Amino acid sequence: MSKQFTKTKDITINQGCDDCRLFPQQFNKQKQILVNKHDQYVNIIRRTETNEFSVEQSIHFKTYVLFGQLSQDGEHFITWDDSSKEIQIRKFLGE
């Protein structure tokens, strides 16, 4: 028997239009956080010790054109968007 994925939970995030740019989801095992982009929002989702998932933070940008990367250690989240035309660096503030 082959292993298969089974859906265990739905997570509600900030909604918007379906015209989203490519922004791959990123999971940091050390911090147990998932970075997910939808529409003009980047959602930071945490997996708890009981394997539940909850949206910890939702960052709103004023554009769909948005690129971002979580650092390898999960301490920093770096973005660039065409509204601000700036590279923004956010630091992880705690568990």
Secondary structure, DSSP 8 states (H G I E B T S, - for coil): -----------------S-------EEETTTTEEEEEETTEEEEEEE-TTS-EEEEEEEE-S-S-EEEEE-TTSSEEEEEETTT-SEEEEE----
